[in-house]
Amino acid sequence: MSQQLAEVETLFLHESRSDYTVVANRDGKRVLRGRLELKETSAGPRPGKFRVIRDGEDHPRQPDEFVDLARAAGRIRISEQTTPENRARLKEMLDGYQLEATAVRTCRRCASDGRYGPITSEDAIEHNGELICRDCARRELERELSYKGEFTGAAEERLEELLYESGDLDRIVSLLQGGLDPDLTKYDEVSANVDDVSPVRTEDLALHPDLSAHLQGRFEELLPVQSLSVRNGLLDGDDQLVVSATATGKTLVGELTGVDRALKGDGKLLFLVPLVALANQKHEDFEDRYGDLLDVSIRVGSSRVNDDGNRFDPNADVIVGTYEGIDHALRTGKDLGDVGTVVIDEVHTLKEGERGHRLDGLISRLKYYSEERMRTRSGYDGTQFVYLSATVGNPEWLAEKLRATLIEYEERPVPIERHVTFADGREKAQIADKLVKREFDTKSSKGYRGQTIIFTNSRRRCHEISRKLRYDSAPYHAGLDYGRRKKVERQFGNQDLSAVVTTAALAAGVDFPASQVIFDSLAMGIEWLSVQEFSQMLGRAGRPDYHDRGRVYLLVEPDGVYHGSMDRTEDEVAFTLLKGEMEDVATHYDETAAAEETLANVVVAGKKAKRLNDRMIGEVPTKHALGKLLEWEFIDGFEPTPLGRGVTRHFLAPDEAFFILDAVRKGTDPYDIVADLELRDDEE
């Protein structure tokens, strides 16, 4: 007891049911806990019984020991939660020993647990109608979090930050239960940013008269990124890498030069995109805009175009295609005629696993096609390449590798609010429904109702969520036929749908003017989104001609994963994406990718394949790849074997080719081979 007396800095008294809790503190830590009963004497209230609590048991002490403890204390505090009558008794008792005490507001939970927890109006947290200290609020929050699953440090830090900012634990608990308090869910706001670029007037452009008249009928001035591109050599035939946010007008950059050159007889326009859904929409756009001036065709996959029975016309003035569609034409030796302009939309695809190396190879093969065309055809001046992307982490490096002029315009036409709320998989659809309804029930200052894109990670989930939304909505993914997708696009454009629920198909830029984006999942398939993919997708929220601002909601499942191979949980990924920096765009080659692209280059260019490999973005181990192709009998010298031609014609990886060969030799039914290949892809 003597050491405890020496260590007392604050003595705290709090009313209990039949006595008073006594807490002695030093340096913010409890050094003694006890119970005190008062008795009435002729001199007034005095200590009657005093017990020290140690290891959960009461140890009786002499009442005078409490007086010694009080005299040793640097200060004495009485909880304001003590009734006025008992507070007065305590003060009277202490006055009898010429000791002063001050009433302070304290945390009742701390006092009940034998702790001294002073609180002020600035740091108190409201919970269930009372004020508690931050430590107790944090412990209560941790208890609530334990019901929801394991939270990562970043998620816990975010919730603690919200707890201290709001001063209301009940609001945080409501948030964990699917509440949509916008002041709490809001993570940050990406401000609108308009760079000061003097516009170029359309009447001042040296364009073909038909295109000039067409553009002047649509608008008088170019948008900033378009003006920058024109001033930096777009219409002089310079190759350009154009990096600018979604909805800033990048597509028209490619159109301007491509359509102009086509009308002037300087070669056709190839406008290339990564996905069939996007190609179909771009094809329709080009038909509507330029169909009366030029022949427009489309090339997706290897042969068929879309569901309306039209076929690819290689002689068309404008060809909209997927990367694989045009690459297939090159791999099979089709004559594309004079190509004046190649526009590669979504060029950041170069960093993706399977599609990245194929795009890298395609660009090299198209450049080779142009060079060979110039060598053998007089009067042909070659091809201008225009690369478009909203998100690139290393634009200077990429522009240098592509040998293109960098046009970078960092504009965000409307501000975007980014929100985070927590929910398990069963709750997410209900929360999405509330958000969709709230958005659709509002109108912007431009007169448009709010509409939503919901991103999820599977086609099945698209249909599941769409069925659970009260307002009209539709699933939208690559598994729907062309007619169904066009119907959804038309309904959304007419504001007949409150939402579309989609997988990655819309992330690449299919044009839905949505004001709100909801992430039901932060995965696509069984892979977590990259910062680049996430940025591209959230950039779909808010269009300057329709909306005053965009809203993005991340519905995050604590401890959530979508496949056993995932080494992080959804709440961990969420804050990585929100805080992360854009990844660099680069193409990486393993043995399989190197062999596939080298084989395609041999098929297209023969002995010049090495030259094609050398100018690709990624570093291709050409000698090793050629050695493997010879070993596998895909090539004979620098000539593809019939097997090699078949492999490259069908975009097969070497292991897929061997799998098919083995199955054919065993007499496996072709349909079973296809099914087995699909199962292999799913397992991978």
C-alpha positions as CSV (number, residue, x, y, z in Angstrom):
1,M,0.0,0.0,0.0
2,S,2.9,2.4,0.7
3,Q,4.2,2.1,-2.8
4,Q,0.7,2.6,-4.2
5,L,0.4,5.8,-2.1
6,A,3.6,7.1,-3.6
7,E,2.4,6.4,-7.1
8,V,-1.0,8.0,-6.9
9,E,-1.5,10.9,-9.4
10,T,-5.3,11.0,-9.6
11,L,-7.9,9.5,-7.2
12,F,-11.2,9.0,-8.9
13,L,-14.5,8.4,-7.1
14,H,-17.7,7.1,-8.8
15,E,-21.0,6.1,-7.4
16,S,-21.9,2.4,-7.5
17,R,-25.1,0.7,-6.4
18,S,-24.5,0.7,-2.7
19,D,-21.0,2.2,-2.4
20,Y,-18.4,4.1,-4.3
21,T,-15.8,2.8,-6.8
22,V,-12.3,4.1,-6.0
23,V,-9.6,4.2,-8.7
24,A,-6.1,5.4,-8.2
25,N,-4.1,6.3,-11.4
26,R,-0.6,7.3,-12.3
27,D,0.6,8.1,-15.8
28,G,-2.8,7.2,-17.2
29,K,-2.6,3.7,-15.7
30,R,-4.6,2.2,-12.8
31,V,-2.5,1.3,-9.8
32,L,-5.3,0.6,-7.4
33,R,-9.0,-0.3,-7.5
34,G,-11.2,-0.4,-4.5
35,R,-14.7,0.1,-3.0
36,L,-15.6,2.6,-0.3
37,E,-18.6,2.8,1.9
38,L,-19.5,5.9,4.0
39,K,-20.9,6.0,7.4
40,E,-22.7,8.9,9.2
41,T,-21.0,10.3,12.3
42,S,-21.6,13.4,14.5
43,A,-18.8,15.1,12.4
44,G,-20.5,14.2,9.2
45,P,-19.9,11.4,6.6
46,R,-16.7,9.4,7.1
47,P,-15.1,6.3,5.5
48,G,-16.9,3.3,6.9
49,K,-15.5,0.3,5.0
50,F,-12.6,0.3,2.5
51,R,-11.7,-2.7,0.3
52,V,-9.0,-3.1,-2.3
53,I,-9.9,-5.3,-5.2
54,R,-7.0,-7.5,-6.4
55,D,-7.2,-10.5,-8.7
56,G,-11.0,-10.2,-8.6
57,E,-11.2,-10.5,-4.8
58,D,-11.9,-8.0,-2.1
59,H,-9.2,-7.3,0.5
60,P,-10.5,-5.4,3.5
61,R,-8.4,-2.4,4.6
62,Q,-8.7,0.0,7.5
63,P,-10.8,3.1,6.6
64,D,-7.9,5.3,7.5
65,E,-6.0,3.8,4.6
66,F,-8.4,5.5,2.2
67,V,-7.7,8.8,3.9
68,D,-4.0,8.2,3.5
69,L,-4.6,7.4,-0.2
70,A,-6.6,10.6,-0.7
71,R,-4.0,12.7,1.0
72,A,-1.3,11.2,-1.2
73,A,-3.2,11.9,-4.4
74,G,-2.1,14.8,-6.6
75,R,-5.8,15.5,-7.4
76,I,-9.2,14.0,-6.6
77,R,-12.0,13.8,-9.1
78,I,-15.6,12.8,-8.6
79,S,-17.7,11.6,-11.5
80,E,-20.4,14.0,-12.6
81,Q,-22.6,10.9,-13.2
82,T,-22.7,10.5,-9.4
83,T,-26.0,11.8,-8.1
84,P,-25.9,15.4,-6.7
85,E,-26.8,14.0,-3.2
86,N,-24.0,11.5,-3.1
87,R,-21.6,13.9,-4.7
88,A,-22.3,16.3,-1.9
89,R,-21.7,13.5,0.7
90,L,-18.3,12.7,-0.9
91,K,-17.3,16.4,-0.9
92,E,-18.4,16.8,2.7
93,M,-16.4,13.7,3.7
94,L,-13.3,15.0,1.9
95,D,-13.8,18.5,3.4
96,G,-13.5,16.9,6.8
97,Y,-9.9,16.1,6.0
98,Q,-9.3,19.4,4.3
99,L,-9.2,17.7,0.9
100,E,-10.6,19.3,-2.3
101,A,-12.3,17.4,-5.1
102,T,-13.5,18.5,-8.6
103,A,-16.5,17.0,-10.3
104,V,-15.7,15.9,-13.9
105,R,-17.6,14.2,-16.7
106,T,-16.4,10.6,-17.0
107,C,-17.2,7.5,-19.0
108,R,-19.7,5.4,-17.2
109,R,-18.4,2.2,-18.8
110,C,-14.9,3.0,-17.6
111,A,-16.2,3.7,-14.1
112,S,-18.2,0.4,-14.0
113,D,-15.1,-1.5,-15.0
114,G,-13.0,0.3,-12.4
115,R,-11.2,2.7,-14.7
116,Y,-10.9,6.5,-14.7
117,G,-12.1,7.8,-18.1
118,P,-12.5,11.5,-18.2
119,I,-14.4,12.8,-21.3
120,T,-15.1,16.2,-22.8
121,S,-17.6,17.4,-25.3
122,E,-14.9,17.3,-28.0
123,D,-13.8,13.7,-27.5
124,A,-16.8,11.9,-26.1
125,I,-18.6,9.3,-28.3
126,E,-22.3,8.9,-28.2
127,H,-23.7,5.4,-27.9
128,N,-27.2,4.2,-26.8
129,G,-28.1,7.6,-25.4
130,E,-25.0,8.1,-23.3
131,L,-21.5,9.5,-23.8
132,I,-18.5,7.2,-23.5
133,C,-14.8,7.6,-23.9
134,R,-12.9,6.8,-27.1
135,D,-11.3,3.7,-25.6
136,C,-14.7,2.2,-24.7
137,A,-16.2,3.2,-28.1
138,R,-13.2,1.5,-29.9
139,R,-13.7,-1.7,-27.8
140,E,-17.4,-1.7,-28.7
141,L,-16.6,-1.1,-32.3
142,E,-14.2,-4.0,-32.3
143,R,-16.9,-6.2,-30.8
144,E,-19.3,-5.1,-33.6
145,L,-16.6,-5.8,-36.2
146,S,-16.1,-9.3,-34.9
147,Y,-19.7,-10.1,-35.9
148,K,-18.9,-9.0,-39.5
149,G,-15.7,-11.0,-40.0
150,E,-12.1,-10.2,-39.9
151,F,-11.2,-6.6,-40.9
152,T,-7.8,-5.6,-42.2
153,G,-5.8,-2.8,-40.5
154,A,-6.7,-0.3,-43.2
155,A,-10.5,-1.0,-42.8
156,E,-10.3,-0.7,-39.0
157,E,-8.3,2.5,-39.3
158,R,-10.9,3.9,-41.6
159,L,-13.8,3.0,-39.3
160,E,-12.0,4.4,-36.2
161,E,-11.3,7.6,-38.1
162,L,-15.1,7.9,-38.9
163,L,-15.9,7.1,-35.3
164,Y,-13.8,9.9,-34.0
165,E,-14.9,12.4,-36.7
166,S,-18.6,11.7,-36.1
167,G,-18.5,11.2,-32.4
168,D,-21.4,8.7,-32.8
169,L,-20.9,5.0,-32.5
170,D,-24.5,4.2,-33.4
171,R,-24.0,5.7,-36.8
172,I,-20.9,3.6,-37.4
173,V,-22.8,0.4,-36.3
174,S,-25.6,1.4,-38.7
175,L,-22.9,1.7,-41.4
176,L,-21.8,-1.8,-40.7
177,Q,-25.4,-3.0,-41.0
178,G,-25.8,-1.5,-44.5
179,G,-26.7,2.0,-43.6
180,L,-26.0,4.6,-46.3
181,D,-25.3,7.8,-44.3
182,P,-23.5,9.8,-47.1
183,D,-21.4,11.7,-44.6
184,L,-19.9,8.4,-43.3
185,T,-19.7,6.4,-46.5
186,K,-17.9,9.2,-48.3
187,Y,-14.2,8.4,-48.5
188,D,-13.1,11.4,-50.6
189,E,-14.0,13.5,-53.7
190,V,-12.1,13.6,-56.9
191,S,-12.5,17.3,-57.8
192,A,-13.5,18.5,-61.2
193,N,-10.4,19.8,-63.0
194,V,-10.5,21.7,-66.2
195,D,-7.1,22.7,-67.7
196,D,-7.0,26.0,-69.4
197,V,-6.6,25.0,-73.1
198,S,-7.7,27.5,-75.8
199,P,-10.0,25.6,-78.1
200,V,-9.5,25.1,-81.8
201,R,-12.5,26.1,-83.9
202,T,-13.7,23.4,-86.3
203,E,-14.0,25.9,-89.1
204,D,-10.2,26.4,-88.9
205,L,-9.3,22.8,-89.4
206,A,-7.7,21.8,-92.7
207,L,-10.1,18.9,-93.2
208,H,-11.9,17.3,-96.2
209,P,-14.9,19.5,-97.0
210,D,-17.4,16.8,-96.3
211,L,-15.9,16.1,-92.8
212,S,-15.6,19.8,-92.1
213,A,-19.2,20.4,-92.8
214,H,-20.2,17.3,-90.8
215,L,-18.2,18.5,-87.7
216,Q,-19.4,22.1,-87.9
217,G,-22.9,20.7,-87.9
218,R,-22.2,19.0,-84.5
219,F,-20.1,21.6,-82.7
220,E,-18.1,24.8,-83.2
221,E,-15.0,24.1,-81.1
222,L,-12.9,21.1,-80.3
223,L,-12.6,19.9,-76.7
224,P,-9.3,20.6,-74.9
225,V,-7.7,17.2,-75.5
226,Q,-8.7,17.3,-79.1
227,S,-7.3,20.8,-79.5
228,L,-4.0,19.7,-77.9
229,S,-3.8,16.8,-80.3
230,V,-4.4,18.9,-83.4
231,R,-1.9,21.5,-82.3
232,N,0.7,18.8,-81.8
233,G,0.6,17.3,-85.3
234,L,-2.5,15.1,-85.4
235,L,-3.5,16.2,-88.9
236,D,0.1,16.2,-90.1
237,G,0.2,12.4,-89.7
238,D,2.2,12.2,-86.5
239,D,1.8,9.1,-84.3
240,Q,0.3,10.0,-80.9
241,L,-0.4,8.5,-77.5
242,V,-3.4,10.3,-76.1
243,V,-4.0,9.9,-72.4
244,S,-7.0,11.6,-70.9
245,A,-9.9,10.7,-68.5
246,T,-13.1,9.0,-69.6
247,A,-15.6,11.3,-71.4
248,T,-13.1,14.0,-72.4
249,G,-13.4,13.3,-76.1
250,K,-10.4,11.0,-77.0
251,T,-12.4,9.0,-79.5
252,L,-12.8,12.0,-81.8
253,V,-9.0,12.4,-81.9
254,G,-8.8,9.1,-83.8
255,E,-11.9,9.9,-85.9
256,L,-10.6,13.3,-87.0
257,T,-7.4,12.1,-88.6
258,G,-8.7,8.7,-89.7
259,V,-11.9,9.8,-91.4
260,D,-10.1,12.8,-93.0
261,R,-7.4,10.6,-94.5
262,A,-10.0,8.1,-95.7
263,L,-12.0,10.8,-97.4
264,K,-8.8,12.3,-99.0
265,G,-7.8,8.9,-100.4
266,D,-4.9,8.4,-98.1
267,G,-5.9,5.0,-96.8
268,K,-8.6,3.4,-94.7
269,L,-9.2,3.8,-91.0
270,L,-8.8,0.8,-88.6
271,F,-10.4,1.5,-85.3
272,L,-9.5,-1.3,-82.9
273,V,-10.9,-2.1,-79.5
274,P,-10.5,-5.0,-77.1
275,L,-14.0,-6.3,-76.8
276,V,-16.8,-7.4,-79.2
277,A,-19.4,-5.4,-77.3
278,L,-17.4,-2.3,-77.7
279,A,-16.7,-3.0,-81.4
280,N,-20.4,-3.4,-82.1
281,Q,-21.2,-0.1,-80.4
282,K,-18.3,1.8,-82.2
283,H,-19.4,0.3,-85.5
284,E,-22.9,1.5,-85.0
285,D,-21.6,5.0,-84.0
286,F,-19.4,5.2,-87.2
287,E,-22.3,4.1,-89.4
288,D,-24.6,6.8,-87.9
289,R,-21.9,9.5,-88.2
290,Y,-20.1,8.7,-91.4
291,G,-22.2,6.0,-93.2
292,D,-23.3,8.6,-95.8
293,L,-19.7,9.5,-96.5
294,L,-17.8,6.2,-96.3
295,D,-18.2,2.5,-96.3
296,V,-18.1,1.1,-92.8
297,S,-17.4,-2.5,-91.9
298,I,-16.6,-4.5,-88.7
299,R,-14.2,-7.3,-88.0
300,V,-14.6,-9.3,-84.8
301,G,-13.3,-12.8,-84.0
302,S,-12.1,-14.7,-87.1
303,S,-15.0,-14.5,-89.6
304,R,-18.5,-13.7,-88.6
305,V,-19.2,-10.0,-87.7
306,N,-22.4,-9.9,-85.6
307,D,-25.8,-11.4,-85.5
308,D,-27.3,-9.5,-88.5
309,G,-25.6,-11.7,-91.1
310,N,-23.3,-9.0,-92.4
311,R,-19.7,-10.1,-93.2
312,F,-16.4,-8.4,-93.0
313,D,-15.6,-6.2,-96.0
314,P,-11.8,-5.8,-96.3
315,N,-12.3,-3.1,-98.9
316,A,-14.3,-0.8,-96.6
317,D,-13.1,2.8,-95.9
318,V,-13.6,2.3,-92.1
319,I,-13.1,-1.0,-90.4
320,V,-14.0,-1.2,-86.7
321,G,-12.5,-4.4,-85.2
322,T,-11.4,-6.2,-82.1
323,Y,-7.7,-6.7,-81.7
324,E,-8.1,-10.4,-82.4
325,G,-10.3,-9.8,-85.4
326,I,-7.7,-7.7,-87.2
327,D,-4.8,-9.8,-86.0
328,H,-6.5,-12.9,-87.4
329,A,-6.7,-11.2,-90.8
330,L,-2.9,-10.5,-90.6
331,R,-2.1,-14.1,-89.5
332,T,-4.1,-15.5,-92.3
333,G,-2.6,-13.2,-95.0
334,K,-5.7,-11.2,-95.8
335,D,-5.1,-8.0,-97.9
336,L,-6.4,-5.0,-95.9
337,G,-5.5,-2.6,-98.7
338,D,-4.0,0.8,-97.9
339,V,-4.3,1.6,-94.2
340,G,-4.0,5.3,-93.6
341,T,-4.8,5.3,-89.8
342,V,-4.8,2.8,-87.0
343,V,-6.5,3.8,-83.8
344,I,-5.8,1.5,-80.9
345,D,-8.4,2.3,-78.2
346,E,-7.7,1.1,-74.6
347,V,-4.0,0.7,-75.3
348,H,-3.4,0.1,-71.6
349,T,-4.5,-3.4,-72.4
350,L,-0.8,-4.0,-73.2
351,K,-0.3,-4.7,-69.5
352,E,-2.9,-7.5,-69.3
353,G,-1.9,-11.1,-69.1
354,E,-3.1,-12.9,-72.2
355,R,-4.4,-10.0,-74.2
356,G,-1.4,-7.8,-73.6
357,H,1.2,-9.7,-75.5
358,R,-1.3,-10.2,-78.4
359,L,-1.9,-6.5,-78.6
360,D,1.9,-5.9,-78.5
361,G,2.4,-8.3,-81.4
362,L,-0.5,-6.9,-83.3
363,I,0.9,-3.4,-83.3
364,S,4.3,-4.7,-84.5
365,R,2.6,-6.7,-87.2
366,L,0.5,-3.8,-88.4
367,K,3.6,-1.6,-88.6
368,Y,5.3,-4.3,-90.6
369,Y,2.2,-4.5,-92.9
370,S,2.4,-0.8,-93.5
371,E,6.1,-0.9,-94.2
372,E,5.8,-3.7,-96.7
373,R,2.8,-1.9,-98.4
374,M,5.0,1.2,-98.8
375,R,7.8,-0.9,-100.2
376,T,5.7,-2.5,-102.9
377,R,3.1,0.1,-103.6
378,S,4.1,3.5,-105.0
379,G,2.0,6.5,-103.8
380,Y,1.2,5.0,-100.5
381,D,2.6,7.1,-97.6
382,G,2.2,4.6,-94.8
383,T,0.1,4.4,-91.6
384,Q,-0.5,6.9,-88.8
385,F,-0.9,5.2,-85.4
386,V,-3.1,6.9,-82.7
387,Y,-3.2,5.2,-79.2
388,L,-5.9,6.1,-76.8
389,S,-6.2,5.4,-73.0
390,A,-7.8,7.0,-69.9
391,T,-5.3,5.4,-67.5
392,V,-1.6,5.0,-67.9
393,G,0.9,5.0,-65.0
394,N,4.0,5.6,-67.2
395,P,2.9,7.6,-70.2
396,E,6.3,9.1,-71.1
397,W,7.9,5.7,-71.2
398,L,5.1,4.1,-73.2
399,A,5.0,7.0,-75.7
400,E,8.8,6.5,-76.2
401,K,8.4,2.8,-76.8
402,L,5.5,3.3,-79.2
403,R,7.5,6.1,-80.9
404,A,4.6,8.4,-80.5
405,T,4.0,12.0,-79.3
406,L,2.5,12.1,-75.9
407,I,-0.7,14.1,-75.6
408,E,-1.7,14.1,-71.9
409,Y,-4.7,16.0,-70.6
410,E,-5.6,15.5,-66.9
411,E,-9.1,16.8,-66.9
412,R,-12.0,15.5,-64.9
413,P,-15.1,17.1,-66.3
414,V,-17.3,16.6,-63.2
415,P,-16.4,15.8,-59.6
416,I,-16.7,12.2,-58.4
417,E,-17.6,11.3,-54.9
418,R,-16.1,8.0,-53.7
419,H,-17.9,6.1,-51.0
420,V,-17.2,2.9,-49.0
421,T,-19.6,0.8,-47.1
422,F,-19.3,-2.7,-45.6
423,A,-21.6,-5.6,-46.3
424,D,-21.5,-9.3,-46.7
425,G,-22.5,-11.0,-50.0
426,R,-26.2,-11.4,-48.9
427,E,-26.6,-7.7,-48.1
428,K,-24.9,-6.2,-51.1
429,A,-27.9,-6.5,-53.5
430,Q,-30.2,-4.9,-50.9
431,I,-27.8,-2.0,-50.5
432,A,-27.4,-1.7,-54.3
433,D,-31.1,-1.5,-54.6
434,K,-31.3,1.4,-52.2
435,L,-28.6,3.2,-54.0
436,V,-30.1,2.7,-57.4
437,K,-33.5,3.8,-56.3
438,R,-32.1,6.9,-54.6
439,E,-30.1,7.8,-57.7
440,F,-32.9,7.2,-60.2
441,D,-35.3,9.3,-58.1
442,T,-33.1,12.4,-58.5
443,K,-32.5,14.6,-61.6
444,S,-29.5,16.7,-62.5
445,S,-29.6,20.4,-63.3
446,K,-29.5,19.2,-67.0
447,G,-32.8,17.3,-66.5
448,Y,-31.4,13.8,-66.5
449,R,-32.4,11.1,-64.0
450,G,-29.5,9.4,-62.2
451,Q,-28.6,6.0,-63.6
452,T,-26.3,3.3,-62.3
453,I,-23.7,0.9,-63.6
454,I,-23.2,-2.0,-61.2
455,F,-20.0,-4.0,-61.7
456,T,-19.8,-7.6,-60.4
457,N,-17.6,-10.6,-61.0
458,S,-19.7,-13.1,-62.9
459,R,-22.5,-13.3,-65.5
460,R,-24.6,-15.3,-63.0
461,R,-24.3,-12.6,-60.4
462,C,-25.4,-10.0,-63.1
463,H,-28.7,-11.7,-63.4
464,E,-29.1,-12.3,-59.7
465,I,-28.6,-8.6,-58.8
466,S,-30.8,-7.3,-61.6
467,R,-33.7,-9.5,-60.4
468,K,-33.4,-8.0,-56.9
469,L,-33.6,-4.3,-58.0
470,R,-37.0,-2.7,-57.6
471,Y,-36.7,-0.4,-60.5
472,D,-36.3,-1.6,-64.1
473,S,-32.7,-2.8,-64.8
474,A,-31.0,-5.3,-67.0
475,P,-27.9,-7.6,-67.0
476,Y,-25.3,-6.8,-69.6
477,H,-22.4,-9.1,-70.4
478,A,-20.6,-10.9,-73.3
479,G,-22.9,-13.9,-72.9
480,L,-25.9,-12.0,-74.2
481,D,-26.5,-12.0,-78.0
482,Y,-26.0,-8.9,-80.0
483,G,-29.7,-8.0,-80.2
484,R,-30.2,-8.3,-76.5
485,R,-27.2,-6.1,-75.8
486,K,-28.3,-3.4,-78.3
487,K,-31.8,-3.4,-76.7
488,V,-30.2,-2.8,-73.2
489,E,-28.0,0.0,-74.6
490,R,-31.1,1.6,-76.3
491,Q,-33.2,1.4,-73.1
492,F,-30.5,2.8,-71.0
493,G,-29.9,5.7,-73.4
494,N,-33.7,6.4,-73.3
495,Q,-33.6,6.4,-69.5
496,D,-36.0,3.5,-69.4
497,L,-33.6,1.6,-67.1
498,S,-32.4,2.6,-63.7
499,A,-29.3,0.4,-63.9
500,V,-27.3,-2.1,-65.8
501,V,-25.5,-4.9,-64.0
502,T,-22.3,-5.9,-65.8
503,T,-19.0,-7.7,-65.8
504,A,-15.8,-6.4,-67.4
505,A,-17.6,-5.7,-70.7
506,L,-18.5,-2.1,-69.8
507,A,-15.2,-1.3,-68.1
508,A,-13.5,-1.0,-71.4
509,G,-15.6,1.9,-72.5
510,V,-19.1,1.0,-73.9
511,D,-20.9,4.2,-73.8
512,F,-23.5,4.3,-71.0
513,P,-24.0,7.8,-69.6
514,A,-24.3,6.8,-65.9
515,S,-24.1,9.1,-62.9
516,Q,-23.3,6.4,-60.4
517,V,-21.1,3.3,-60.4
518,I,-21.5,0.6,-57.8
519,F,-18.8,-2.1,-57.2
520,D,-20.7,-5.2,-56.0
521,S,-17.3,-6.9,-56.2
522,L,-13.7,-5.7,-56.4
523,A,-12.8,-8.8,-58.5
524,M,-13.3,-9.7,-62.1
525,G,-13.6,-13.4,-62.2
526,I,-11.1,-14.7,-59.7
527,E,-8.6,-11.8,-59.9
528,W,-8.7,-8.7,-57.9
529,L,-8.9,-5.4,-59.9
530,S,-5.8,-3.5,-60.6
531,V,-5.7,0.2,-59.7
532,Q,-5.8,0.9,-63.5
533,E,-8.9,-1.2,-64.0
534,F,-10.5,0.3,-61.0
535,S,-9.8,3.8,-62.2
536,Q,-11.1,3.0,-65.6
537,M,-14.4,1.6,-64.2
538,L,-15.1,4.3,-61.7
539,G,-14.4,6.9,-64.4
540,R,-17.7,5.8,-66.0
541,A,-19.5,7.8,-63.2
542,G,-20.6,11.3,-64.3
543,R,-20.8,12.8,-67.7
544,P,-20.5,16.6,-68.2
545,D,-23.4,16.8,-70.7
546,Y,-25.8,14.9,-68.3
547,H,-24.7,15.1,-64.7
548,D,-23.5,17.6,-62.1
549,R,-21.3,15.0,-60.4
550,G,-20.6,11.3,-60.3
551,R,-20.9,8.9,-57.4
552,V,-19.0,5.7,-56.8
553,Y,-19.9,3.2,-54.1
554,L,-17.6,0.3,-53.1
555,L,-19.7,-2.4,-51.3
556,V,-16.9,-4.2,-49.4
557,E,-17.2,-7.6,-47.8
558,P,-14.8,-7.9,-44.7
559,D,-12.7,-11.0,-45.0
560,G,-14.3,-11.6,-48.4
561,V,-12.5,-13.6,-51.2
562,Y,-13.8,-15.0,-54.4
563,H,-11.4,-17.9,-54.9
564,G,-9.0,-19.8,-52.7
565,S,-6.0,-18.5,-54.6
566,M,-6.6,-14.9,-53.5
567,D,-4.1,-13.9,-50.9
568,R,-5.9,-10.7,-49.9
569,T,-9.4,-9.9,-48.6
570,E,-11.8,-7.5,-50.2
571,D,-11.6,-4.9,-47.5
572,E,-7.8,-4.9,-47.8
573,V,-8.0,-4.6,-51.6
574,A,-10.6,-1.7,-51.3
575,F,-8.2,0.7,-49.5
576,T,-5.3,-0.4,-51.7
577,L,-7.3,0.6,-54.7
578,L,-8.5,3.9,-53.2
579,K,-5.0,4.9,-52.1
580,G,-3.0,3.2,-54.9
581,E,-1.0,4.8,-57.7
582,M,-1.6,3.8,-61.3
583,E,0.4,0.8,-62.4
584,D,2.8,1.1,-65.3
585,V,1.8,-0.2,-68.7
586,A,4.3,-2.8,-69.9
587,T,4.1,-6.2,-71.5
588,H,5.8,-9.1,-69.9
589,Y,6.8,-12.3,-71.7
590,D,7.0,-15.8,-70.4
591,E,7.9,-18.7,-72.6
592,T,4.4,-19.3,-73.8
593,A,3.7,-15.7,-74.7
594,A,7.1,-15.3,-76.4
595,A,6.5,-18.5,-78.5
596,E,3.0,-17.4,-79.5
597,E,4.0,-14.0,-80.7
598,T,7.2,-15.1,-82.4
599,L,5.2,-17.8,-84.2
600,A,2.7,-15.2,-85.4
601,N,5.5,-12.9,-86.5
602,V,7.1,-15.8,-88.5
603,V,3.8,-16.5,-90.2
604,V,3.4,-12.9,-91.1
605,A,7.0,-11.8,-91.8
606,G,9.1,-15.0,-92.3
607,K,12.8,-14.2,-91.8
608,K,12.0,-10.6,-90.7
609,A,10.2,-12.0,-87.6
610,K,13.2,-11.0,-85.4
611,R,12.8,-7.4,-86.5
612,L,9.1,-7.5,-85.4
613,N,10.1,-9.0,-82.1
614,D,12.8,-6.3,-81.4
615,R,10.4,-3.4,-81.7
616,M,7.7,-4.8,-79.5
617,I,7.0,-3.1,-76.1
618,G,8.0,-6.1,-74.1
619,E,11.4,-7.9,-74.2
620,V,10.9,-11.0,-76.2
621,P,13.6,-13.7,-75.8
622,T,13.7,-14.4,-79.6
623,K,16.4,-17.0,-79.7
624,H,14.8,-19.1,-77.0
625,A,11.4,-18.8,-78.6
626,L,12.7,-19.8,-82.0
627,G,14.4,-22.8,-80.5
628,K,11.2,-23.9,-78.8
629,L,9.2,-23.4,-82.0
630,L,11.7,-25.6,-83.9
631,E,11.6,-28.2,-81.1
632,W,7.8,-28.3,-81.2
633,E,7.8,-28.5,-85.0
634,F,5.7,-25.3,-85.3
635,I,8.3,-23.9,-87.8
636,D,10.8,-25.3,-90.2
637,G,13.6,-22.8,-90.5
638,F,11.7,-19.5,-90.9
639,E,8.7,-21.1,-92.4
640,P,5.7,-22.1,-90.4
641,T,4.7,-25.8,-90.6
642,P,1.0,-26.7,-91.3
643,L,0.7,-27.3,-87.6
644,G,2.3,-23.9,-86.8
645,R,-0.1,-22.2,-89.2
646,G,-3.1,-23.9,-87.5
647,V,-1.8,-23.0,-84.0
648,T,-1.4,-19.3,-84.9
649,R,-4.6,-19.1,-86.9
650,H,-6.6,-20.1,-83.9
651,F,-4.6,-18.1,-81.3
652,L,-3.6,-21.3,-79.4
653,A,-1.0,-21.3,-76.7
654,P,1.5,-24.2,-77.1
655,D,0.0,-26.3,-74.2
656,E,-3.5,-25.9,-75.8
657,A,-2.1,-27.1,-79.1
658,F,-0.5,-30.2,-77.5
659,F,-3.7,-30.9,-75.5
660,I,-5.7,-30.9,-78.7
661,L,-3.1,-33.0,-80.6
662,D,-3.1,-35.6,-77.9
663,A,-6.9,-35.7,-77.8
664,V,-7.1,-36.1,-81.6
665,R,-4.6,-38.9,-81.6
666,K,-6.7,-40.7,-78.9
667,G,-9.8,-40.3,-81.1
668,T,-11.6,-37.9,-78.6
669,D,-14.9,-36.5,-80.0
670,P,-14.3,-32.8,-81.2
671,Y,-17.1,-31.6,-79.0
672,D,-15.5,-33.2,-75.9
673,I,-12.2,-31.6,-76.8
674,V,-13.9,-28.1,-76.8
675,A,-15.6,-28.9,-73.5
676,D,-12.4,-30.0,-72.0
677,L,-10.6,-26.9,-73.1
678,E,-13.3,-24.8,-71.5
679,L,-12.9,-26.7,-68.3
680,R,-9.2,-26.2,-68.4
681,D,-9.7,-22.4,-68.8
682,D,-12.2,-22.3,-65.9
683,E,-9.7,-24.2,-63.6
684,E,-6.9,-21.8,-64.5
